[in-house]
Amino acid sequence: MHEFFASGRAADAVLCVLAVEAIWLIARGNSWRDVVPALLPAVLMIVAVRAALTGAPWPWVSIPLALAFPVHIYDLYRRGMLSRKNASSASTPSDHGEK
């Protein structure tokens, strides 16, 4: 088990699962333009984990981690989840079917 993590194969397995998820989402009719921004932050974080597990130089850990956040923010912005309108209306009872 130690070798599975130390070699980075555990991270490779997670990356494979993310690839399968992307294929599944696209096969269900989602646009790749929607799927890629949604999954890319996870891919970047797992690439950083793999680099850390295998003892790669620090830029291979820090750069993917640093890129994951702006990609995540872009995805939230693209989905309209950062606007004040959505934030204030999300807490109203009418949105949840309550009276």
Residue pairs with C-beta under 8 A, 6 or more apart in sequence:
3 9
4 10
5 53
6 53
6 54
7 53
7 54
8 50
8 53
8 54
10 53
11 46
11 47
11 49
11 50
11 53
12 50
14 46
14 49
15 43
15 46
15 47
15 50
18 39
18 42
18 43
18 46
21 39
22 32
22 35
22 36
22 39
25 34
25 35
25 38
26 32
26 35
37 71
37 74
37 75
37 78
38 75
40 68
40 71
40 75
41 68
41 69
41 71
41 72
41 75
42 68
44 64
44 65
44 67
44 68
44 71
45 64
45 65
45 68
47 60
47 64
48 60
48 61
48 62
48 63
48 64
48 65
48 68
50 56
51 60
51 61
51 64
52 61
73 82
76 82
80 86
89 95
93 99
